[in-house]
Amino acid sequence: MQYMDDKKKQLKTGFLDPLMISQARYKEVARRHGEEYKDLDDAEFEKAVKQNQRKKMKVMAAYIGRAMYNHVQHGKDLIIAPHHFK
């Protein structure tokens, strides 16, 4: 549903920030030559990348929860989460 459609239907709509919930936000391209990864072997490198992704996903989940709670508290009838995943 587009922004103008819910205006016509008289719905109070809340939108989540697409930059906060995008795949690029939590899927990092880990470079082996980065400062925090340069002294790790392959197994430790993979483990460190997965831990970093989990942390970022927890931050994203917390944002979604807070945003939904705030939208409901402000009386929104509809919450839209525009996103783009591959």
N, CA, C and O atoms as a MOPAC input file, in Angstrom:
PM7 MOZYME 1SCF
protein

 N      0.84800 1    -1.17600 1     0.00000 1
 C      0.00000 1     0.00000 1     0.00000 1
 C      0.89200 1     1.23600 1     0.00000 1
 O      1.85600 1     1.30900 1     0.76200 1
 N      0.58500 1     2.16800 1    -0.81800 1
 C      1.36700 1     3.38000 1    -0.93300 1
 C      0.88100 1     4.42900 1     0.06400 1
 O     -0.20400 1     4.31100 1     0.63300 1
 N      1.68600 1     5.43200 1     0.25800 1
 C      1.37900 1     6.50600 1     1.19500 1
 C      0.06000 1     7.20100 1     0.83900 1
 O     -0.74300 1     7.49100 1     1.72600 1
 N     -0.16600 1     7.46600 1    -0.43300 1
 C     -1.38300 1     8.16500 1    -0.84300 1
 C     -2.62200 1     7.29300 1    -0.67800 1
 O     -3.71000 1     7.80600 1    -0.41300 1
 N     -2.46800 1     5.96900 1    -0.83500 1
 C     -3.61400 1     5.07400 1    -0.66700 1
 C     -4.14900 1     5.10900 1     0.74900 1
 O     -5.36400 1     5.13700 1     0.94600 1
 N     -3.25900 1     5.10900 1     1.75100 1
 C     -3.75900 1     5.12400 1     3.11900 1
 C     -4.28500 1     6.50500 1     3.51100 1
 O     -5.10200 1     6.60800 1     4.42600 1
 N     -3.83900 1     7.55600 1     2.84600 1
 C     -4.41700 1     8.87900 1     3.08400 1
 C     -5.86100 1     8.90900 1     2.57700 1
 O     -6.73600 1     9.49300 1     3.21700 1
 N     -6.10300 1     8.27900 1     1.43000 1
 C     -7.45600 1     8.22500 1     0.88500 1
 C     -8.37800 1     7.39500 1     1.76800 1
 O     -9.56100 1     7.70900 1     1.90200 1
 N     -7.84300 1     6.34200 1     2.36900 1
 C     -8.65500 1     5.46100 1     3.21000 1
 C     -8.72000 1     5.92300 1     4.65900 1
 O     -9.33200 1     5.26000 1     5.49700 1
 N     -8.09400 1     7.05300 1     4.95600 1
 C     -8.12500 1     7.63900 1     6.29900 1
 C     -7.48700 1     6.73000 1     7.35300 1
 O     -7.96500 1     6.65200 1     8.48500 1
 N     -6.42100 1     6.05500 1     6.98000 1
 C     -5.68700 1     5.22300 1     7.92100 1
 C     -4.49100 1     5.99900 1     8.46100 1
 O     -3.81800 1     6.72300 1     7.72800 1
 N     -4.24200 1     5.83500 1     9.74400 1
 C     -3.02700 1     6.39900 1    10.32600 1
 C     -1.92700 1     5.37100 1    10.12100 1
 O     -2.01500 1     4.25000 1    10.62300 1
 N     -0.90400 1     5.74700 1     9.39300 1
 C      0.12500 1     4.79600 1     8.98500 1
 C      1.47300 1     5.18200 1     9.55800 1
 O      1.86300 1     6.35000 1     9.54200 1
 N      2.17800 1     4.18100 1    10.06400 1
 C      3.54300 1     4.35400 1    10.52300 1
 C      4.47800 1     3.59300 1     9.60100 1
 O      4.14100 1     2.51200 1     9.11700 1
 N      5.63200 1     4.14800 1     9.36200 1
 C      6.61400 1     3.51600 1     8.48000 1
 C      7.88800 1     3.21300 1     9.25600 1
 O      8.35700 1     4.03800 1    10.04000 1
 N      8.44400 1     2.03000 1     9.03500 1
 C      9.75800 1     1.70600 1     9.57100 1
 C     10.80900 1     2.25500 1     8.61500 1
 O     10.58000 1     2.34200 1     7.40900 1
 N     11.94100 1     2.61700 1     9.15700 1
 C     13.02800 1     3.16400 1     8.35500 1
 C     13.64600 1     2.04600 1     7.50600 1
 O     14.19100 1     1.09300 1     8.06200 1
 N     13.57400 1     2.14200 1     6.17600 1
 C     14.11700 1     1.05900 1     5.34300 1
 C     15.62600 1     0.91100 1     5.45800 1
 O     16.15500 1    -0.17100 1     5.20600 1
 N     16.32400 1     1.96800 1     5.82900 1
 C     17.77500 1     1.85100 1     5.99700 1
 C     18.13600 1     1.07300 1     7.25600 1
 O     19.19700 1     0.45100 1     7.32200 1
 N     17.26100 1     1.10800 1     8.24900 1
 C     17.53600 1     0.37500 1     9.48900 1
 C     17.23500 1    -1.11400 1     9.36700 1
 O     17.80300 1    -1.91500 1    10.10900 1
 N     16.35500 1    -1.50100 1     8.44600 1
 C     15.97000 1    -2.91000 1     8.34900 1
 C     16.45500 1    -3.56800 1     7.06800 1
 O     16.01900 1    -4.67100 1     6.73900 1
 N     17.34400 1    -2.91400 1     6.34500 1
 C     17.82500 1    -3.48800 1     5.08900 1
 C     18.84300 1    -4.59200 1     5.34300 1
 O     19.46800 1    -4.65200 1     6.40200 1
 N     18.99100 1    -5.44300 1     4.37300 1
 C     19.93500 1    -6.55300 1     4.48300 1
 C     21.36700 1    -6.03700 1     4.57200 1
 O     22.20100 1    -6.63500 1     5.25100 1
 N     21.64900 1    -4.95300 1     3.90300 1
 C     22.99700 1    -4.39200 1     3.93600 1
 C     23.37000 1    -3.89900 1     5.32500 1
 O     24.55300 1    -3.75100 1     5.63300 1
 N     22.38100 1    -3.64400 1     6.16200 1
 C     22.62600 1    -3.13700 1     7.51400 1
 C     23.28200 1    -4.20300 1     8.40400 1
 O     24.11700 1    -3.88100 1     9.25000 1
 N     22.90200 1    -5.46600 1     8.21200 1
 C     23.46300 1    -6.50700 1     9.07900 1
 C     24.35000 1    -7.50100 1     8.35200 1
 O     25.08100 1    -8.24900 1     9.00200 1
 N     24.31200 1    -7.53500 1     7.03600 1
 C     25.19200 1    -8.42900 1     6.28000 1
 C     26.41300 1    -7.64600 1     5.85400 1
 O     26.37000 1    -6.90400 1     4.87200 1
 N     27.47900 1    -7.80300 1     6.57100 1
 C     28.68600 1    -7.06600 1     6.21400 1
 C     29.57100 1    -7.90500 1     5.30500 1
 O     29.53400 1    -9.13500 1     5.33800 1
 N     30.34000 1    -7.24100 1     4.52100 1
 C     31.34400 1    -7.90800 1     3.70100 1
 C     32.63200 1    -7.85800 1     4.51700 1
 O     33.32000 1    -6.83800 1     4.56100 1
 N     32.93800 1    -8.96800 1     5.15400 1
 C     34.11400 1    -9.02200 1     6.02400 1
 C     35.36300 1    -9.20700 1     5.17600 1
 O     35.45000 1   -10.11000 1     4.34400 1
 N     36.28000 1    -8.36400 1     5.40000 1
 C     37.54900 1    -8.43000 1     4.68700 1
 C     38.59400 1    -9.05400 1     5.59900 1
 O     38.73300 1    -8.68100 1     6.76400 1
 N     39.28900 1    -9.96500 1     5.06600 1
 C     40.29700 1   -10.70100 1     5.82400 1
 C     41.43100 1    -9.78400 1     6.29500 1
 O     42.11700 1   -10.09300 1     7.26900 1
 N     41.62200 1    -8.68400 1     5.61900 1
 C     42.74100 1    -7.79100 1     5.92800 1
 C     42.35000 1    -6.68200 1     6.89100 1
 O     43.15200 1    -5.78400 1     7.15000 1
 N     41.12500 1    -6.72400 1     7.43100 1
 C     40.69900 1    -5.69600 1     8.36700 1
 C     41.47800 1    -5.77600 1     9.67000 1
 O     42.05500 1    -6.81400 1     9.99400 1
 N     41.49100 1    -4.69600 1    10.40200 1
 C     42.27300 1    -4.61700 1    11.64200 1
 C     41.85800 1    -5.67200 1    12.66100 1
 O     42.71400 1    -6.29200 1    13.29300 1
 N     40.54600 1    -5.88300 1    12.82800 1
 C     40.10000 1    -6.82500 1    13.85800 1
 C     40.20600 1    -8.27900 1    13.43300 1
 O     40.10100 1    -9.17000 1    14.27600 1
 N     40.41500 1    -8.54600 1    12.13200 1
 C     40.44800 1    -9.92100 1    11.63800 1
 C     41.82800 1   -10.39100 1    11.19700 1
 O     41.98700 1   -11.56900 1    10.87500 1
 N     42.80500 1    -9.54200 1    11.17100 1
 C     44.06700 1    -9.91000 1    10.52800 1
 C     44.85900 1   -10.99100 1    11.26700 1
 O     45.65100 1   -11.69700 1    10.64300 1
 N     44.66400 1   -11.13700 1    12.58400 1
 C     45.41900 1   -12.13800 1    13.34200 1
 C     44.65700 1   -13.44100 1    13.56700 1
 O     45.12500 1   -14.29500 1    14.31900 1
 N     43.49700 1   -13.61600 1    12.93500 1
 C     42.66100 1   -14.79700 1    13.16000 1
 C     42.87100 1   -15.83800 1    12.07500 1
 O     43.13500 1   -15.51000 1    10.91800 1
 N     42.74700 1   -17.10500 1    12.47100 1
 C     42.77600 1   -18.15600 1    11.46100 1
 C     41.37200 1   -18.28200 1    10.85100 1
 O     40.46900 1   -17.52900 1    11.21400 1
 N     41.19100 1   -19.23100 1     9.92800 1
 C     39.93000 1   -19.31800 1     9.17900 1
 C     38.72300 1   -19.59000 1    10.07400 1
 O     37.68700 1   -18.94400 1     9.91800 1
 N     38.83700 1   -20.53000 1    11.00100 1
 C     37.71000 1   -20.86500 1    11.87100 1
 C     37.35000 1   -19.68900 1    12.78500 1
 O     36.17400 1   -19.37800 1    12.97100 1
 N     38.35500 1   -19.05100 1    13.34200 1
 C     38.10500 1   -17.89800 1    14.21300 1
 C     37.52300 1   -16.72900 1    13.42100 1
 O     36.68200 1   -15.98700 1    13.92800 1
 N     37.97000 1   -16.57100 1    12.19000 1
 C     37.46400 1   -15.50900 1    11.32100 1
 C     35.96800 1   -15.70700 1    11.07100 1
 O     35.18500 1   -14.76800 1    11.21900 1
 N     35.56800 1   -16.92200 1    10.69300 1
 C     34.15000 1   -17.21100 1    10.43900 1
 C     33.31300 1   -17.01200 1    11.69400 1
 O     32.20600 1   -16.47600 1    11.62700 1
 N     33.83300 1   -17.43800 1    12.82900 1
 C     33.11800 1   -17.28300 1    14.09000 1
 C     32.95100 1   -15.79600 1    14.44400 1
 O     31.88000 1   -15.38300 1    14.89000 1
 N     33.98500 1   -15.01000 1    14.24900 1
 C     33.92300 1   -13.58000 1    14.55300 1
 C     32.93500 1   -12.86600 1    13.63600 1
 O     32.21400 1   -11.97400 1    14.08200 1
 N     32.89300 1   -13.24500 1    12.36800 1
 C     31.95200 1   -12.63000 1    11.42400 1
 C     30.52000 1   -12.96500 1    11.81100 1
 O     29.65300 1   -12.09100 1    11.78500 1
 N     30.25800 1   -14.22200 1    12.17000 1
 C     28.90900 1   -14.62300 1    12.57600 1
 C     28.47500 1   -13.91300 1    13.85800 1
 O     27.32200 1   -13.49900 1    13.97600 1
 N     29.37700 1   -13.77400 1    14.80300 1
 C     29.04300 1   -13.06200 1    16.04200 1
 C     28.71700 1   -11.60200 1    15.76100 1
 O     27.78900 1   -11.04500 1    16.34600 1
 N     29.47600 1   -10.98700 1    14.87100 1
 C     29.23100 1    -9.59800 1    14.51700 1
 C     27.87100 1    -9.44500 1    13.82500 1
 O     27.15000 1    -8.48100 1    14.08300 1
 N     27.52000 1   -10.39400 1    12.94900 1
 C     26.22500 1   -10.34800 1    12.27800 1
 C     25.08500 1   -10.53500 1    13.27500 1
 O     24.05500 1    -9.86900 1    13.16800 1
 N     25.25800 1   -11.43600 1    14.24800 1
 C     24.22600 1   -11.64200 1    15.27300 1
 C     23.99500 1   -10.37800 1    16.08200 1
 O     22.85400 1   -10.02400 1    16.37900 1
 N     25.08000 1    -9.69800 1    16.44000 1
 C     24.94400 1    -8.43700 1    17.17900 1
 C     24.15300 1    -7.41900 1    16.37900 1
 O     23.27500 1    -6.74000 1    16.91300 1
 N     24.47000 1    -7.31600 1    15.09300 1
 C     23.76900 1    -6.35200 1    14.24600 1
 C     22.30200 1    -6.72300 1    14.07300 1
 O     21.44400 1    -5.84200 1    14.02400 1
 N     22.00300 1    -8.01800 1    13.97800 1
 C     20.61100 1    -8.44800 1    13.85500 1
 C     19.83400 1    -8.17000 1    15.13200 1
 O     18.64800 1    -7.84600 1    15.07400 1
 N     20.48300 1    -8.29100 1    16.28300 1
 C     19.81300 1    -7.97300 1    17.55000 1
 C     19.48500 1    -6.49200 1    17.63200 1
 O     18.42300 1    -6.11000 1    18.12300 1
 N     20.39700 1    -5.66000 1    17.15000 1
 C     20.13900 1    -4.21400 1    17.12000 1
 C     18.95700 1    -3.91300 1    16.20000 1
 O     18.09500 1    -3.09700 1    16.52700 1
 N     18.92800 1    -4.58500 1    15.03900 1
 C     17.83300 1    -4.37800 1    14.10000 1
 C     16.50900 1    -4.85800 1    14.69700 1
 O     15.49200 1    -4.18000 1    14.54800 1
 N     16.50000 1    -5.99800 1    15.36000 1
 C     15.28100 1    -6.51400 1    15.98100 1
 C     14.79500 1    -5.57900 1    17.08500 1
 O     13.59200 1    -5.36100 1    17.23100 1
 N     15.71600 1    -5.03400 1    17.85100 1
 C     15.34200 1    -4.08400 1    18.89800 1
 C     14.73600 1    -2.82200 1    18.28600 1
 O     13.77300 1    -2.27200 1    18.82200 1
 N     15.29400 1    -2.36200 1    17.16700 1
 C     14.73500 1    -1.18900 1    16.49400 1
 C     13.30800 1    -1.46800 1    16.03800 1
 O     12.41900 1    -0.64300 1    16.24600 1
 N     13.08300 1    -2.62700 1    15.41500 1
 C     11.74700 1    -2.95900 1    14.91600 1
 C     10.75300 1    -3.02200 1    16.07100 1
 O      9.64100 1    -2.50500 1    15.96300 1
 N     11.14600 1    -3.65100 1    17.17100 1
 C     10.26500 1    -3.73100 1    18.33200 1
 C      9.92500 1    -2.36500 1    18.90400 1
 O      8.76400 1    -2.07600 1    19.19200 1
 N     10.94700 1    -1.52200 1    19.06700 1
 C     10.71500 1    -0.16700 1    19.59400 1
 C      9.84300 1     0.65700 1    18.66200 1
 O      8.93400 1     1.35700 1    19.10800 1
 N     10.12500 1     0.57100 1    17.35400 1
 C      9.36300 1     1.35000 1    16.38100 1
 C      7.90100 1     0.90700 1    16.35400 1
 O      7.00200 1     1.74800 1    16.30400 1
 N      7.65700 1    -0.38600 1    16.38500 1
 C      6.27700 1    -0.88000 1    16.38100 1
 C      5.55500 1    -0.44700 1    17.64700 1
 O      4.39900 1    -0.02800 1    17.58800 1
 N      6.21600 1    -0.54300 1    18.78000 1
 C      5.60200 1    -0.12300 1    20.04200 1
 C      5.25900 1     1.37400 1    19.99700 1
 O      4.16800 1     1.77500 1    20.40300 1
 N      6.18300 1     2.18600 1    19.50700 1
 C      5.94000 1     3.62500 1    19.42400 1
 C      4.80200 1     3.95300 1    18.46300 1
 O      3.99000 1     4.83500 1    18.74100 1
 N      4.73900 1     3.25100 1    17.34000 1
 C      3.65300 1     3.49900 1    16.38900 1
 C      2.30100 1     3.13500 1    17.00100 1
 O      1.32000 1     3.85500 1    16.81200 1
 N      2.24700 1     2.03300 1    17.72500 1
 C      0.99400 1     1.63300 1    18.36900 1
 C      0.61000 1     2.63500 1    19.45000 1
 O     -0.56700 1     2.96600 1    19.59400 1
 N      1.57900 1     3.11600 1    20.20300 1
 C      1.29600 1     4.10500 1    21.24500 1
 C      0.76500 1     5.41500 1    20.66400 1
 O      0.00100 1     6.11900 1    21.32500 1
 N      1.15700 1     5.74400 1    19.44700 1
 C      0.68700 1     6.96500 1    18.80100 1
 C     -0.58000 1     6.73300 1    17.98200 1
 O     -0.99400 1     7.60900 1    17.22200 1
 N     -1.19000 1     5.57400 1    18.12700 1
 C     -2.47800 1     5.31100 1    17.49200 1
 C     -2.43600 1     4.99600 1    16.01400 1
 O     -3.39700 1     5.28600 1    15.30100 1
 N     -1.36000 1     4.41500 1    15.53500 1
 C     -1.26600 1     4.06100 1    14.11500 1
 C     -2.09500 1     2.81000 1    13.84800 1
 O     -2.08300 1     1.86500 1    14.63700 1
 N     -2.81100 1     2.81400 1    12.73400 1
 C     -3.63400 1     1.66900 1    12.34200 1
 C     -2.85400 1     0.66300 1    11.50900 1
 O     -3.18600 1    -0.52200 1    11.48700 1
 N     -1.82900 1     1.13000 1    10.83100 1
 C     -1.07900 1     0.31400 1     9.90300 1
 C      0.40200 1     0.63600 1    10.02100 1
 O      0.78700 1     1.80300 1    10.10700 1
 N      1.23100 1    -0.40000 1    10.02300 1
 C      2.68700 1    -0.19800 1    10.08100 1
 C      3.27700 1    -0.84800 1     8.83100 1
 O      3.07800 1    -2.03600 1     8.57400 1
 N      4.00000 1    -0.04800 1     8.07000 1
 C      4.58200 1    -0.53100 1     6.81400 1
 C      6.09700 1    -0.60100 1     6.99100 1
 O      6.72900 1     0.32400 1     7.50200 1
 N      6.65800 1    -1.73300 1     6.55100 1
 C      8.10200 1    -1.93700 1     6.63000 1
 C      8.64800 1    -2.12300 1     5.21700 1
 O      8.77200 1    -3.25800 1     4.75600 1
 N      8.97600 1    -1.03700 1     4.52300 1
 C      9.54700 1    -1.19000 1     3.18600 1
 C     10.95700 1    -1.76800 1     3.27600 1
 O     11.78900 1    -1.26100 1     4.02900 1
 N     11.22600 1    -2.81400 1     2.52000 1
 C     12.54100 1    -3.44700 1     2.59900 1
 C     12.90600 1    -4.02600 1     1.23500 1
 O     12.06300 1    -4.16000 1     0.34800 1
 N     14.15700 1    -4.35600 1     1.09900 1
 C     14.63800 1    -4.98300 1    -0.12200 1
 C     15.68800 1    -6.01700 1     0.26200 1
 O     16.79000 1    -5.67200 1     0.68700 1
 N     15.33600 1    -7.27500 1     0.10800 1
 C     16.27100 1    -8.35900 1     0.37000 1
 C     16.54200 1    -9.08500 1    -0.94100 1
 O     15.68100 1    -9.16100 1    -1.81800 1
 N     17.74200 1    -9.61200 1    -1.05700 1
 C     18.09700 1   -10.37200 1    -2.26300 1
 C     17.53900 1   -11.76100 1    -2.17000 1
 O     17.72600 1   -12.56400 1    -3.08500 1

